[in-house]
């Protein structure tokens, strides 16, 4: 790798691949995002067959690499500031939280250590030009590059000799906080520093935000990205007290404080969690909008629960899956509306996806005819695909229902929008096929002149199928909702989603 190139591996590379596969929170995260989001390719070996599997972008001449990352040009500058031992700890934490949550630019990252009303702050200044060496503003100033930084302590503030030089045991859990000063979290943190079962118990706040939020939740298994501070509670006790009431009290302290913070948190760090029943509640907030998808992957890839010592992945606490059928005549704007509605649900914290029912037909058509399955769908191919679909109906009268079920099986989003349906009364004919989801339909309407204009850009006519004519005849199809999509712009479409769809 060229000199001077930085790879975002989290706090330090020595902890192994699990660290950056499970997130990779460190001093570079605020500036470049989480380590897991920098992975662009991997080389893996199948444990059963011995096959070498290339995942993502893996150049053939770099087959000896095990993992490839996006890299960045950067230097790191480190400053350690002392915080006065003030009695007004709540105000101190609130002001510091407000600063690091909103005012610091991407290039500055801070770590905190909390205990006995003390707050040690380490600030990382990332710059290509260098920073001022004015020692009057801090107790300690040291300049290092990205590699040298890994030789420093993981948390630069001294923590009782690094857990006693290996003579102690520790237990930790982590929650993510945002705008800590306004959530009441400080009212939990301050008492927690006083009632730790041993004098070695502490919490620290690792600085995140900024670039961490640049990746969409559905694009990373980490899921929890809308946070500014990772609050890590660590309970420490002398090793000779392993398995005693003291160690149990410390573990109970960690769980108690974390659960008190849970309602005001933005998620939980899932890599710490295990099969302990006390982790079940924490696991419900560890994966953001990706939990439903991960539950499905766990069932498919590990049906016999070989990986039994991971945290529990269940659907407990998740809202019922919502399937929305979006229908319209050609040119009314069903695909346009569905994509806007999907974005609205994502803003509300749900995973959402838009698919067309015709995707299954096109895939089967491509497999039988040898057509390019990645070819964009064009109007001139509609007739041949319609003929193919009608031939399927002759041999299998339930082909439409089977296509619908395939779409449901392939997608594990909280909200699934399905377009392209032309069956009469879709909800009535399909609702009996699913028992674990709510099914509603929305009809998008527009005048013929508007549809012609949107479809072709002029007044050219296009053919409407008999099924659509029958489907939209008065009194034949009564959807759950109708949207008049005559106006240009997305304000009306977004308002409809917030008013009529999100409540489901």
Secondary structure, DSSP 8 states (H G I E B T S, - for coil): --TTEEE--SS-GGG-HHHHHTT--STTHHHH--GGGGEEEEEEE-TTT--EEEEES--GGGTT-SEEE-EEE--EEEEEE-----S-HHHHHHHHHHIIIIIS-TTEEEEEEEETTEEEEEEEEE-SS-----GGG-SEEEEE-HHHHTTS-SSSS--HHHHHHTTEEEEEEEEEESSGGGTTTHHHHHHHHHS-SSTT-EEEEEE--GGGGGS-GGG-TT-----SEEEEEEEEEEGGGTTSHHHHHHHHHHHHHHHHHHTT-S-B-GGG--S-TTHHHHHTTSSGGGHHHHHHHHHHH-TT-S-TTS-----TT---EEEEEEEESTTS-HHHHHHHHHHHHHHTT--EEEEETHHHHHHHHHHHH---TTS---GGGHHHHHHHHHHHHHH-TTHHHHHHHHHHHH---SEEEEE---STTHHHHHGGG-SSEEEEEEEEE--HHHHHHHHHSSS------HHHHHHTSTTT---SEEEE--SSSSHHHHHHIIIIITT-
